[in-house]
Amino acid sequence: MNIHEYQAKKIFKQFGINVPNGLVAYTPTEAKLAAETVSEFGPWVVKAQIQAGSRDIGKFSDKRAGRKGGIRLSKTLDEVYDNADEMLENLLVTNQTGARGRLVSRVYVEEYIKTIRKFYLGLVVDWVSASIVLLVAPVSDKDDDDIVQLAIESPETILKINLGLQKEIKSEQLKEIVSFMNMQIELSELKTFLNRMLKLFYTYDATLLEINPIGINKFGNIWALDAKIVFDENALYRHPEIQKLFDDSEIEERELIAAKYGFQYKELESGMGIIVNGDGVALNTINQAKNMGINTACFLNLKGGVDRDKISASIKLIMTNPRVDGIFINILGGFSRCNLIADGIITVADDLGLNIPLVARFEGTNKDEATDILKKSGLPLSIAEDTTQGLLLLKEAIAEDL
Amino acid sequence: MSVLIDKHTKVLVQGITGAQASFHVQRAIKYGTNIVAGVAPNKTETSYLGLPLFGTVKEAQEKTGATASIVFVPAKYAKSAILEAIRADLDLVVVITSGIPVRDMMEIKHELLNSSTTLIGPNTPGIITPEEAYMGIFPDNIHKSGHVGIISRSSTLTYEVVLEINKIGIGESTVVGLGDDFIIGTSFVDIIKKFNDDKDTKAIILIGGIGGNYETEAADFYAQLKAKKPTLALILDDPTPLSDNKGLAPEIICRGITSAADKKRILKQSGMIVVDNIQSLKDELARL
């Protein structure tokens, strides 16, 4: 689960990590007031709050926002007002938002902290070693994605330390970091900073903690100028206070409903809607369809779902999507049981009627029961033996239906 | 004949009394799996589904000689159940449970390093040696005995591959579902090793997952492996990004190799035959 920068910074502060004074604002007037409160003289930084990176080099889709990105240095209170005015209620497009961009519904107004050096700092779980890895890299004021390029082209410019399950940083690791950073900084300052980050990481079951950048001022103090935390969704039950920070507006409504039931829903283009029970079969169906000239509007992944009501409610999401012109249900049941999904289809079809073509393919656990249920239902649908046949049947049915 | 499991493997089931576990255990017994005991810490009965029921893994192991366990315990309690199985020194533990917190898996994985247990999963369909036995939740009517070993990071895609290769008369020695989660007990490398040493496995199919660095690790290992069996890697293109907000760090630790295209390139360099759809996989298999 992702949260906004201002929420992450509030958590940083609770753990004693230095963050600039800042306040959230929903209108330009609030932004100006916020600026007056956080710093007497400025300058200030006005930051668009969307849950995607590369905001500073992003572009707003509405021209009134000008050519500047979503992070703007403002020297006067009037500039704070204008920048907030331009960004609010506007769509910000970055290389992580997709072409549509994300609506900026709030900005974060911060005091500007003058620093002499900046670094990227990350804590992340490495899948293969099942360990926390600390990453440090110098950053320029340019594009932050440079770091990924560096990782590929000159990995030696990024310091990576595998911390295993260490709860505290060791002194030899501190020395390694300081020598890598090549600057004067008190070991104790760095140690306190890193240990607090680690404590936060463990306390809240984070899977990623990223500060891009940290800034070091002339007194050698470390500041988190940015903050990104990703929490493990499977561990949220241990942290109800974090669960509360979840922002609905960042996620599409159908995705949200599916997620509530523990399923995954994703919008693609327009065309067929597919209902599957796993990532692999979803990808395979979409790719095979593409090769046959069929586009996919959306897919619903029921994962290992075995609850009738949840399955029915989710199938509704696809059946009521106006961009869907045909439905392909492709289930390879192991844990999932085909008959429960067949029941779900019938429930929804009884409820809403079935006015677009539907093809079902069942394989695996309780396959025969599922096929029987659908055949007996008298619904106008086809049953396929495999993915290829299912897609062919659907293609024909859609062509006839148009 | 197979790797990890055959019809003689004595298996116990942790969390056997749950509804899903009961359903799948009965199917597995019918298939031929030698399930010898159930474990449920809060048990009130002494037998369940016709099997002796014990309160601890240790007791079940001592009384029945079980060497392997299937874990169906819900995510919240899975960590202690898995650690119990590892500490009892079972040879093999297969975890079906999905939704286990990442930190719990990190702790489990570190304990695993100092043990002799092979942990498969979590969030896996399990392991099946066709027409002999399986530990997991496989659709049992689709697998055929044969000479191809399958190792997969994608459960449902595995079933699709099995169905399709069976159509051209190819069966499997053993199918190992590694699990679809971030952190898994066993990665491709250990199973490639086992299949490479198994005299009845003539070729290996590796089915990749989305994101992460397991395929990169497999490529690094396969590249330096001597006397390697032909290995086909199936990597599907990913039309939707895994997440549009994943941060930079995952890319950095994966050396920028996270997309399907990156994985295909590095696996091909390692000497594997790389395909991006099941039809090509069948064509290449038929050619071997």
Contacts between the chains, C-beta under 8 A, distances in Angstrom:
chain1	res1	chain2	res2	distance
A	2	B	245	5.3
A	51	B	245	5.4
A	52	B	244	6.1
A	52	B	245	5.2
A	53	B	245	6.9
A	53	B	247	6.8
A	53	B	248	7.2
A	96	B	244	5.0
A	96	B	245	6.0
A	97	B	244	6.3
A	98	B	244	6.1
A	120	B	248	7.3
A	122	B	247	7.2
A	122	B	248	6.8
A	122	B	249	3.8
A	122	B	252	7.2
A	123	B	249	7.6
A	124	B	247	7.4
A	124	B	249	3.7
A	124	B	250	6.1
A	124	B	252	7.9
A	124	B	253	6.1
A	125	B	102	5.8
A	125	B	106	6.9
A	125	B	182	6.9
A	125	B	183	7.4
A	126	B	213	7.5
A	126	B	253	5.2
A	127	B	182	5.0
A	127	B	183	5.8
A	127	B	212	4.7
A	127	B	213	5.9
A	127	B	214	6.7
A	128	B	187	6.5
A	128	B	212	7.8
A	128	B	213	5.3
A	128	B	214	6.3
A	128	B	217	5.3
A	130	B	105	6.5
A	130	B	106	4.7
A	130	B	109	3.6
A	130	B	110	6.6
A	130	B	183	4.9
A	131	B	106	7.0
A	131	B	110	8.0
A	132	B	106	7.9
A	133	B	249	7.6
A	133	B	253	5.5
A	135	B	249	5.6
A	135	B	252	5.7
A	135	B	253	7.3
A	144	B	248	7.0
A	145	B	248	7.1
A	147	B	248	5.3
A	147	B	252	6.5
A	148	B	248	5.7
A	148	B	251	4.6
A	148	B	252	6.4
A	148	B	256	5.8
A	149	B	256	7.9
A	151	B	251	6.6
A	151	B	252	4.2
A	151	B	255	6.2
A	151	B	256	5.5
A	152	B	255	6.3
A	152	B	256	3.8
A	155	B	255	6.8
A	158	B	252	6.1
A	160	B	252	7.5
A	160	B	253	6.9
A	164	B	110	7.0
A	165	B	106	6.2
A	165	B	107	6.8
A	165	B	110	5.7
A	202	B	103	7.3
A	205	B	101	6.0
A	205	B	102	7.0
A	205	B	103	5.4
A	207	B	102	5.5
A	207	B	182	7.6
A	208	B	246	7.6
A	208	B	247	4.9
A	208	B	249	5.8
A	208	B	250	7.2
A	210	B	247	4.9
A	210	B	248	6.6
A	210	B	249	5.8
A	212	B	248	6.9
A	228	B	247	5.9
A	230	B	245	7.8
A	230	B	246	7.6
A	230	B	247	6.5
A	232	B	101	5.5
A	232	B	102	4.6
A	232	B	103	6.9
A	234	B	75	6.5
A	234	B	99	4.8
A	234	B	100	6.3
A	234	B	101	4.6
A	234	B	102	6.8
A	235	B	101	3.7
A	235	B	102	6.9
A	235	B	103	6.5
A	235	B	104	7.8
A	237	B	76	7.1
A	238	B	101	7.5
A	266	B	240	5.8
A	268	B	239	6.8
A	268	B	240	6.5
A	276	B	156	7.0
A	277	B	156	5.9
A	278	B	154	6.9
A	278	B	155	5.4
A	278	B	156	2.9
A	278	B	157	7.1
A	278	B	180	7.7
A	279	B	154	6.1
A	279	B	156	7.3
A	279	B	157	7.8
A	279	B	180	6.7
A	279	B	209	7.6
A	279	B	210	6.0
A	280	B	152	8.0
A	280	B	154	3.2
A	280	B	155	6.6
A	280	B	156	4.6
A	280	B	157	2.6
A	280	B	158	7.1
A	280	B	160	7.2
A	280	B	207	7.3
A	280	B	209	7.9
A	280	B	236	7.2
A	281	B	156	3.8
A	281	B	157	6.1
A	281	B	159	7.6
A	281	B	160	5.9
A	282	B	156	7.9
A	283	B	157	7.3
A	283	B	210	7.6
A	283	B	236	4.3
A	283	B	237	7.4
A	283	B	238	6.3
A	283	B	239	7.4
A	284	B	157	5.8
A	284	B	160	5.8
A	284	B	236	5.9
A	284	B	277	7.7
A	284	B	278	6.7
A	286	B	239	5.6
A	287	B	236	5.8
A	287	B	237	5.7
A	287	B	239	7.3
A	287	B	276	7.6
A	287	B	277	6.3
A	288	B	277	6.9
A	288	B	278	7.9
A	290	B	239	7.5
A	291	B	277	7.5
A	296	B	239	7.8
A	303	B	98	7.5
A	304	B	98	6.5
A	306	B	20	6.8
A	332	B	139	6.9
A	332	B	156	4.9
A	332	B	159	4.0
A	332	B	160	5.9
A	332	B	163	7.8
A	333	B	139	5.7
A	334	B	125	4.6
A	334	B	136	7.5
A	334	B	137	4.6
A	334	B	138	5.6
A	334	B	139	5.3
A	334	B	155	6.4
A	334	B	156	7.6
A	334	B	159	6.6
A	335	B	20	7.1
A	335	B	24	7.6
A	335	B	96	7.4
A	335	B	125	7.2
A	335	B	137	4.4
A	363	B	139	6.6
A	363	B	142	6.7
A	363	B	159	6.6
A	363	B	163	6.3
A	364	B	139	2.7
A	364	B	141	7.4
A	364	B	142	6.6
A	364	B	159	6.1
A	365	B	27	7.9
A	365	B	137	7.8
A	365	B	139	5.0
A	367	B	139	7.5
A	367	B	141	7.4
A	386	B	163	6.8
A	386	B	164	7.7
A	387	B	160	6.8
